């Protein structure tokens, strides 16, 4: 009903028609509906106004700004229109008007047009420079900047130009801001390894053109070398935290060094009749139409530009080869100091290489990177061919001979020095770990740890101990001696003697001796692997004395420890036991005997300690197997006289304890030939090392000292037994002669 009433109200022509056609309740319902609709519309309008109030305020501010901008644009358009009207030819005046006010001359309009064209040249310069920078044409960008400076210099001297074009000074400042941008972009291009040398020449020429005459060719060369130094620094930056990729990074550094020196020659040294690439690029003549295109009568600008180019040409003087060589030498030394020197934390990058074999392998890879053709772009290879007139055999050697002073391979010398120093550190570290690996003091203290105090004074029980496990008795031979064919079984005799030695020494002495020999063998093999890789003779000359001295000091340290322990045991043996912590006399004697056996094993049955301390000529025999074949006698007499020679017994006894590695059984291998040629620098006397003689004397004296402690205790115990038995023998205390003695006397 309300909806029908609303529709009835809407269809009524006026209020009278409504009252004539509708009843009172319907009219009241229509009135209520209309009032409610009016209230809803008023509330909606109120909310709409409230929500849009802030937008209305913002819109008002924007409208004010739009009005101000519109007024400014209108004023600018009016001024432009006025300027264009002044440039357009005036209408033909009437004769009466001509007589009243004469028109401007044609020369004035031409002058104004020339000023406007030059102003437009300055306005177009930023866009032109940005385009050249985006295309990587830095020299063209620098040329446009310099020509804009010439144009601005001419306009700045004209007062009419400043009056006509008030924004000229602001535009000149915009152009001037491109100077550091061009220089910065050029340095960024020099730091980009992906670009060819022509792009680097363009960037270098752009910096030289802008900064001339302050940036002469010597400074340009230093700038180029500095940018290449940044390449090396960038390659080494990631390596400081992760040394595992040292080999690949070092090869990359080697390639950077090689290609940098090659580019120095290509950029700064003439090849036959060709001008160096840097000078050719920076002095390249720009076509006249590209100099000041669009300018009317650019004679003055052309003259000023020609003066600038003459000054630049006077500055760009060819460098002397000695100056280039000196700069490259200094640069290469700095790069080598950074590559092979100390980094943060006192660590060296070469410390990532942990063995001499790896050192030799890395050096071979670096040499391959230097001598290979990888990374040589076509222009550099063609330049080398044009210089030498033939195909390139070794790019690195040819580049060093052409660029560096006295053709000296500085990179190789630094790398060799760093690698030899690292090899010394490896030898030092390995020999220092020898004492910790054998741990003689712990082995000595373990003797008698489980000793039964009840057996402390039982000397007979000590004598009756089993001969196995390091007693002082030899075990019985398992091979029957004698017979007609006994001499035809040398291997059995040899093995029997070996079993006797093993039984005599015991497992702990054998372990320590084998540990020392094994460590010395690995050290010697590692050294020979490094020596044979490159520069064998100089390396041996420097490393042999170092290894021998360090080995002597290491073994001497072990002997000093044994000597101190012996003196301690000797003092304890002569002291009456008053403390429970004091070991029994039998334990003291057993420890002294253990030390004596160890010293005897090191003195007469060590294989690689005397080999290292001997002549390097013996190392060649060891590497090739000749030393093993030199002693083939199976007789066990080497336990005596033959062991007095440091070299005669070494390989022979070596076969008792450790098998020969397969790589050391080829007598005529390239490794043996390489080392054999190097050791020719050393004398032929195999026993000329006084350190070996001194070590043998120390071993022998300490061995005697150790056994003397044991002998002293055994002698004392035996004398006690003898004295006890003598005192128990009644016949010795009888006053009448014995019957046996009487009969013996009568028979005589």
C-alpha positions, 0 to 999 in steps of 0.5 A, a space after each residue: 500500500 505505501 508503494 501504491 500510494 507513492 506511485 499515486 502521489 507521483 501520478 497526481 498532477 497537483 495536491 488538489 487532484 490528490 485530494 479529489 482522487 484519494 481517501 484520507 488514509 491514503 493521503 496520510 500514507 503518501 505523506 509519511 512515505 514522502 517525509 521518510 524519503 526526504 529524511 533519507 536523502 538529507 542523511 545521504 547528502 550529509 554523509 557525502 559532504 562529510 566524506 568528500 570534505 578532505 578531498 575537496 580541500 586537496 582539490 582546492 590546493 591542486 586547482 591553485 597549483 594548476 592555475 599557477 602552472 597555467 599562468 607560467 606556461 602562458 607567460 612562457 608561450 607569450 615570450 616564445 611567441 614574441 621571440 619568434 615574431 622578432 625572428 620572422 621578417 617584418 611586413 613591407 612597411 609603407 613609404 610613409 612608415 619607412 620614413 618615420 621608423 627605419 627597419 632592422 638590418 639583415 645583418 642583425 637578424 643573421 647575428 641573432 640567428 647565429 646566437 640562437 643556433 649556438 644556444 640550441 647546440 648547448 641545449 641538445 648537448 646533454 641528450 647527445 652525450 647521454 645517447 653516446 654514453 648508452 652506446 658505449 662511445 665514450 670518446 664521442 661523448 667526450 668530444 661533444 662535451 669539449 666542443 660544447 665548451 668551445 661553443 659556450 666560451 664564444 657565447 659567454 663573450 657576447 653580451 647580447 647572447 646573455 641578454 637574449 638567452 638568460 638560461 644559457 648559464 644554467 645550460 652550461 652548468 648542465 653540460 659541465 656536470 657531464 665531465 665527472 660522469 664521462 670520467 666515471 663511466 670510462 673507469 667503469 668500462 676499464 673495469 669490465 673484463 668482458 669488453 675487448 681491448 678496443 673498448 678499453 682504448 676508447 674509454 682510456 682515450 675519453 679520459 685522456 681527452 677530457 683531462 689533457 694535458 694533466 693526463 699524459 700518456 704515462 698517467 694513462 698507462 698507470 690508469 690502465 694498469 690500476 684498473 687491471 690491478 682491480 681485476 686481480 683484487 676482485 679475483 682474490 677477494 672471494 678467495 680470502 674467505 674460501 681458500 679451496 678454489 686457490 688453484 682456479 683463482 691463481 690461474 685466473 690471476 695468471 691470465 690477467 697478468 698475461 693479457 694485461 701485459 699484452 694489452 700494454 704492448 698493443 696500446 702503448 708500444 708501436 708495432 713496426 709502422 703502426 701507431 699504438 692503439 691508444 694514440 691512434 684512438 685519442 688522436 683520431 680525426 673527427 669528420 668536419 660535418 660532425 664537429 659543429 654541425 648546424 652552426 652558421 659560420 663555425 670558423 671561430 669554433 673550428 679554429 679553437 677546436 684545432 688549437 685544442 687538438 694541436 695541444 692534445 697531439 703535443 701532449 700525446 708523445 709516444 712512450 719510451 720502451 724502458 718507461 713502459 717496461 719499468 711501469 709494468 715491472 713495478 705493477 707486476 711486483 705489486 700484483 705478485 705481492 698481493 697474490 703471494 703475500 700476506 692477507 688479513 689475519 696474517 695468512 697467505 693464500 698459498 697456505 691453502 696448498 697442503 702438500 708439495 705434490 699439490 704445489 707442483 700440480 698448481 704450478 704446472 696449471 699456472 704455467 699452462 695458463 700462461 703459455 696457453 692461448 685461452 683468453 687471447 682475443 684475436 686482436 692481441 694475437 694478430 698484434 703479436 704476429 705482426 710484431 714477431 712476424 711469425 706464429 706464436 709458440 709461447 705467448 707468455 715468453 714472447 710478451 715478457 721478452 717484449 714488455 718487461 725489462 731485461 725480459 725477466 719473468 717476475 711472476 714466475 720468480 715470485 711464484 717460485 719463491 712463494 712455493 719454495 717458502 710454502 714447501 719449507 712450511 710444509 716440511 716444518 709442519 710435518 716434521 713437527 708432527 713427528 714427535 706428537 705421532 710417536 709419543 715416546 714419553 707415553 710409551 715409556 710410562 705405559 711400561 709397568 703400569 699393570 705391574 704386580 707389587 708382589 713381583 717387585 723383588 722376584 728377579 727370577 720371575 723376571 728372568 723366566 718371562 716369555 721372550 715374546 713381546 720384547 724380552 732381551 732373549 732372541 727366539 729360537 730359529 724356526 729353520 734348521 741350520 746346517 746341511 748341504 743345501 742350507 745356503 740355498 735358503 736365503 729367504 728363510 734365513 732372512 725371514 728368521 732374522 727378521 722374526 728375531 728382530 721383531 721379537 727382540 724389539 717388541 711391538 711398541 719399538 717397532 711401531 715407533 720406528 715404523 712411524 718415524 720411517 713412514 713419516 720421513 718417507 712421506 716427507 721425502 716423497 712429497 719433497 721429490 714430487 715438488 722438486 721434479 715439477 719445475 726448477 729441480 736443481 735450484 729447489 734441491 739446492 735450497 730445500 735439501 739443507 733445510 730438510 736435513 737441518 730440520 730432520 736433524 733437529 727433530 730427531 735430536 729433540 726426540 733423543 734429548 727427551 730419551 736422554 732426560 728420561 734415561 737420566 731420570 731412570 738412572 737416578 731412580 735406580 740408585 735410590 732406595 724405594 721409600 714411596 709407593 709412587 716410585 716404580 719398582 727396580 725391575 720396571 725401571 730396568 725394563 724402561 731403560 731396556 725399552 729405550 735402549 732397544 728403541 735407540 738401537 732400532 733407530 741407529 741400525 735399523 732405520 731406513 729413511 732418517 739416514 737417507 734424508 740426512 745422507 747425500 741427495 744422490 741416494 734419493 735418486 737411487 731410492 726413487 728409482 730402485 737402484 739402491 734396493 738392488 745394490 744390496 741383495 745379500 741375504 746374510 744377516 751380517 748387516 746387523 753389525 758392520 754393514 749398519 755402520 754405513 748410513 746408506 749401505 743398509 738403508 734400502 735393504 732393511 727398508 724391505 723388512 718393514 714397509 713395501 715399496 710404493 709402485 711409483 718407486 720401482 721404475 728405475 728409469 722413470 722420468 722422475 728419476 731422470 729429472 732428479 738425477 740431473 738436479 743432484 749432480 750439483 752435490 758432491 759424490 761423497 755419500 757420507 759427507 753430512 756431519 749431522 748424520 755422523 753426529 746423530 749416529 754418535 749420539 744414538 750410540 752413546 745413548 744406546 750404551 747408556 740405556 743398556 748400562 742402566 739395565 746391565 747395572 740392575 741385572 748385575 746387581 741382582 745376579 750378584 745378590 743371588 750369587 752371594 745368597 747361594 754362596 752363603 748357603 753352600 756349607 762346603 765353602 765354609 768347611 775347614 777340612 778339604 773336600 774328598 774330591 779335591 783330595 783325590 784330584 790332588 793325589 792324582 796329580 
